[in-house]
Amino acid sequence: MAIPTNNYDGFDDLAQKYVEDIQAEQVGITPPNFTDADTTTLSDGYAFNDIDLSGSVNTSDAIAVLSHISNINVIDATYGAIYDHFLEVLSYYDPESTDGTLSKTANHGPCMSLRRIRDEYKSTTGVVSFSDFVRGGSYVTDQPENATIPTTTTNSISFADFYGTKKARTVTYEIIGGGGGGGSGWLTANNGTAGQASTLSGSGFSTISSPGGAGGRGGIQTGWSDGSSSYYGAGGAGGANSDSGNQTAGYPAPSTSYGAGGGGGGAAPFSARNGGEGGYAGGANGSAYNVYAWNSGSYITRYVGQPNTGTLELTPGQQITIVVGAAGTNISSDPGTDGRAGAGGYCKLTISGVDYEYTTPGTYTFTVPS
């Protein structure tokens, strides 16, 4: 839902309908446009000389009504309440905004009412007052978008305080899949396994995903033994090659290099065969960097793994399912030439400056705070 910004452009058509309703009331006819306000009146007995209440309705009548919005009352028979101005009724017929804020709509401009505020923040029926909607209370979240709303009723509180505010909370996300495992060197030459994707899912938005990195290839001449780095840090180092049995396994990616690839295993004998390729980083391809591929005598291009980032507008109490992808591995029958695991995935949610981090692979449920 959306509460409007303080801008009355585009309200001429609704103001004309309002004047038509006033004319209908004068002759005892049910208002044709806003029948919910079936005792619509102008305060002080229509004492606004620049509003022509006889004859046909024209644009000048509508503009005149707009100029008196702070002095016009509407009596709503359904709820028995007197609202501050005719926008109270007009707002109930105005199409909702789809941007998650209480802002101007495309078709008719903005609108405001206690009913609109009640529907946005409390989602109930019945009588409400401004005291129900102080910032930091039971219904209005204390977030930057709502800074104009007072925290207590001892301060002045008005409709203007609610322009541009929202119940929805802005959630910034940062998510990356697990890094791939490094390939084994000769003799086993096993491929590393791929890292798993990390995801965010829930009602009201499409699933957000960051892929896992591919596993490194085993015993490949053109491969690069170090694992690919990610936005969070370097990948695992490749193992040493040897012609004399001193080869080593690769090294795992540091645990805080979320999404980085694991190192490939060394070769034995090196002069005759090839080592394992380092695992690839999870996430999207970021900046490219060239690395020297031993044995082939040439350079290959790798990419820094980048997280998927963005924002969501979510309702307090809404639940999100978080899946942090596991890293790829490679454990072969020859520990001396094994590739090693990449780093696991990562997810961070930020709400009003507070970070919620998930650094261990698994499935979690997060509830948007109020």
Protein Blocks (a to p, Z undefined) as FASTA:
>chain_A
ZZddddfehilmmmmmmmmmmmmmmnopacfklmmlmmgccehhipafklcfehjddfkl
mmmmmmmmmmcccddfklopacfblklmmmmmgccdfehpacddfklopaddfklmmmmm
nopgcjddfklmcghiamlccdfklmmpcfbfkbccdfklmgoiafbdcddddddddddd
dddddfklpacddddddddddehiacddddddddddehifkbcfbdcddfkbccdddddd
dfehpaccdddddfklghiacdddddddfklmccddddddehjdddddddddehklpacd
ddddddddddddddehiacddddddddddddfblklcccddddddddddeehiacddfbg
cdddddddZZ
